Amino acid sequence: MYLEIPKQLLDPNVFNAWMMLFLNILERPVPLEGQPVDPELRKSWGWWEVKKWTVHILNRLYTRFGDLKLRNPENRAFAQMFQKNYAEKFLECHLNLLGVIRVGGYLPDRVTNLILQYLSSSISKNSMYTLLHPQIDVLLFEIVFPLMCFNDNDQKLWEEDPHEYVRKGYDIIEDLYSPRTASMDFVSELVRKRGKENLQKFIQFIVDIFKRYDEASVEYKPYRQKDGALLSVGALCDKLKQTEPYKSELEHMLIQHVFPEFCSPVGHLRAKAAWVAGQYAHINFSDQNNFRQALHSVVSGLRDPELPVRVDSVFALRSFVEACRDLNEIRPILPQLLDEIFKLMNEVENEDLVFTLETIVDKFGEEMAPFALGLCQNLAAAFWRCMNTSEADDEADDPGAMAAVGCLRAISTILESVSRLPHLFVQIEPTLLPIMQRMLTTDGREVFEEVLEIVSYMTFFSPTISLEMWSLWPLMFEALADWAIDFFPNILVPLDNYISRGTAHFLSCKEPDYQKSLWNMISSVMADKTLEDNDIEPAPKLIEVVFQNCRGQVDHWVEPYLRITLDRLRRTDKSRLKCLLVQVIANSVYYNAALTLSILNKLCVTTEVFNLWFHLLQQVKKSGQRANFKREHDKKVCCLGLTSLLALPGEQLAGEALGRVFKATLDLLVAYKDQVAEAANDDEVEYDDMDGFQTDDDNDANGSDKEMGVDAEDEDEADNIRLQKLASQAKAFRPHDDDDDDSDDNFSDDEELQLPIDEVDPFVFFVDTVKVLQASDPMRFQNLTHTLDARYQSLANGVAQHAEQRRAEMEKEKMEKASTAAAAS
């Protein structure tokens, strides 16, 4: 889909009228008389506002519709008219406006920023760059570079309000208005797209500044130009790290021109040295002593008397922690580092500080255990400060709100790092509980996802779920009913933890009645006709959690849950939700096959349900792959449900139905085994020896696939499966479309909840169930085996052999676990 140029602008007369108007506005000089003295009033003065919006409009038109390579014919027509008649004129106007800066004149920051954006967009277009090229040196060295240098306004803000200086320096919204950011972007784009003719001369320009700085006496050193030169070197780090001969000289450059500024008498150069060092922390230092020197200089910067230096040092520290190969460089000073970071967090609300803390926690893992409680306490205190600031500031993107989110993410990182130390969660809980209680209400809309992640950690890794943590249950349900339906998948995780790890309390507590509140929520969601299928997917998953974790203890809920499942199934279009709903029925059968079948008979839907189930099992895509129940988990649930039917007496499952279920289960077990093997092999698709699964007249490498009714298209089928797996992994990062044949997580079960059936092997369960059938009703079993053709006889033998193999493997794993546990104790 293309953005289209307004059709009126394609009329030459209209087009020319508008362009001439824009040219007139840009060319008309701004009168000096009447300009406000106050900087804030001056930039919003009518004359400058008109010029700003004119440049803004031209930027939009140019960047969206000004490219001659555009495919859309109408847009290309506009580009041709613009390029032929006005591109050079607008470029000249823009350069004339920027020329005011060369002679010390006034140009509002936003106008400067927009013009530089326009010029940056012109670099990649040959026709525009041809016009720009003759003036590139003047633009680069006399306008753009000076904008990158530390200036009077910076000095004033640094001295009078260092907190505001830090805020502006790290605020992405400020970047939209900053001439310095636009200048950095222009230089980066110039050397990236036109580096052959511009990189060498720009670097030589920077080197000359370095030389003049080094040769000048202290009182005459060009400190501000050195600051701009360092900013340039940092801005070009990606290019310089990849391009010879600069790549080989980076370490020398840092030693000679960056490291000395850690001891500069000028604060902004100390800050810039830390920032540049951080940009190059990941290069391969030929001498690790140089890396060590830079690291310790950055650490020293955490105690600098100037606030901006401390903040830039923490920002740089993150890169050094990531790049550090020997953590013993940091380990001895870890407590001091944490103290300095928290002192700084008490002074400023900056999410980059929290990012550095997260990186340290992530890098040291369980070594953070002694600090975990203190870290969480400090982060919780910082979170409340940030929230208070955010509530007092109505701006949507205020740094307090972003820093608050960062604090919660850092807490999650800490909880993950100590996940194998459950006793710590008991100590940490009182600190985090007030945050969870408050932020699971409407007060926490902006941080709801992060808070739910913390609740998930606390309910999963704590030794037990405390009554205080159970108090969060109704808060999540209230939010879900009121405004948080988009967060249903996030809420699913802690709810699963409550039910699976606090099963006894979930079942026994009557005030509040958790079973009833869960039913009220699920039935409401499932019955809501305004909700899309995607919105309610967590609901059937929750029913699965109940049936699997409460086997034999929630018989009275089986019929209500089946009723709402069937109701939703009848009006569901998308196959993904259909499969999830059928899996509720499969879980119900596995929970209690006789009870489930009697309910389905009572509702007169048994034939309808099983016909749909078998239809979904048999559906295949054009590629020959199964269209439904694609994940291992889906297949396993269906296997366990179908297998549970085999144990029913003859009066409940007639001979014909028994045979149909038996064959469907065999096919599904084969598909499940193949998928498990494929996932285990990762890069190579190597199927186990499936001789027992193959028929006499089909012994090729894809035999098990063919037995499932899926013919391999050619000898590259294994490669196709591998490619599909890679594609599915890539698409996991994008929202999937259920109706798109190729967009599904065929191979991934990463998102699945941990459930009791994880300990159940479907092959062993199948064979044991068949043995029960054989022992309880030999004649019925004999009739069943006589109805099987040679193919299914072979499949049954193969499944039996594989079941015994799995039984031996499970016994071995059990013994190894027992041995490990004994050794640990």
C-alpha angles and dihedrals in degrees: 000000000000131000105239128219113241105268093228090066090059090067103095093220094051091042093051092046092054095043092049090050091052091047092050092052093048095045096046109099118238110242116240091213114089097016110141117245094215108089094221093051093042097057091051094045112129097251093052092043091056092049091046094053092044091055089044093053092047090050091054094047093045100046094044103035109011100086116106089209093065112128097211105093095216093050090047090052090055091047091052093050091045094047096045100045111021115015094090093044094052091045089053091049091050093049091048090053091050089047089072087071091060091063096042096261127147125267120161115249094239093052090049090049093050094047091051089049088054091050092047089054089051095057096078094047111086096210093050095043089053088060092043097045100079090057099037096105094052090045094047102042104028103036113016099040095048088053088057093055126094108264144189094273090052091050092049093050092044091055101036103035114010091170090060090045089056093045093052092046093056101032112108090202090059088056089067089063101031119110088197093058091046089050091052090049091049093052092045092050092045095054092040097052101024101023097132093070101026112033098070095047092046092050090048088052090053092046090052090054090050090051094048089049093050093047097046123091117250095262093050102040112129094236095169094049089049088053090053091046091052090048089052093050090050093046091052095046095116092052096043093048089058102038129079137248088025094052092063093048099050096097091049090047091053093049095047104037110017110035094054089060091065084080096039117137086224114083098209091056091052088052093047092049090055092048094049092046088054091052090057100036092110098057118111105261111208088206114041088202087073091054089047092050092051092047093051092045090054090047090051088053089065087073097044114134091232115080097214090054091053092049094048089047092055089048090052092045090066091063092047092051090051092048097042111116096185111047089192084081088067104023097082092051097040096109091050092048092053091048092051093047092051092047088055092046087056088057103042138022104227126147091208089068089056091048089057090049090050090051092052092049092047092048097049098038113176091008085078090067095101089053098039098097094044092046092051092047092051093045091048090052090048090049093055091048091050092048092050090051091046093051089052091050117065095196113116095220101040114151092237092065093046092047089050090056089048091053091055092047090051090051089053090050090052092049090050092049092056096037092123091057103070095173089069091061090062089055094045097046098082090054095051100036096082090052092050093045094050099037096050086069127072087281088073102051092119094050100029096116093049092048092050089054090055090048088051092054093045094050095044105043102033113101089241135357107256124221088247090059090048087059087072093064097082091044091060091047092050091050092047092051093046111037114330104084089120087062095052093111089053092047090050092070100059091039089056089050092051092051098039099040098031098037096139093052092043090055101039105039114096100173099080098015102219095184091054095045090050090051092048092052097044094044091048093050095044092049095046106110092191093065121091120235091252091056095060100043093106090058097070088042089057091051087053090052090053096047094047099043097040102043111169094005105080103047090136091061097051096083097044092049092046091050095054090043092054092045092054092042091060093058099037118112105178117082094219093063091041089058092049091051092048087050088059087059090046090051090048091052090049089048093053119342097189094049093046094049092048090053092048089049091048090053090045092233104109097107092041093051097047094044089055092046093052091043091055090047092053099044115110134184125239087264089060094248122129112272095207142034088030103163125076089243093054092051093046093052090050091047092052093046095048092043090053089059090060091067093059118107120257095259090061098041115032123213096259092049090046091056093048092050092045094053094044090052092051092051091048093048090054091050090047093051092049092050094048090050092048092050092048092053092051103180098024124051104220117162118206118247101287099179092132090053095054130086122233094255096045115058102142124123093267096048097125091052092052091050088058089056093256110123114207107238096215145331090286093067092110090055090049091054090049091050091047089052092052090047092050091051091051093047091051085079091059130060107264127226112224091209093056108098093211101042109087139106092245094161107027127090094166094116095053122114121243106259137176091252088068085083094049118090108212093209094053090043091051095048093045091049091050089050090054090050091049093049097044099043112015094172093053090048091049092051089050094052091048090058092056117098122220093272095056091041087057092046091050092052091048092050091050092051092047091048091057090048090051091047090056092046092050092050090050091049090049092053092047091051091049090049092049092048091050092050091049093051 
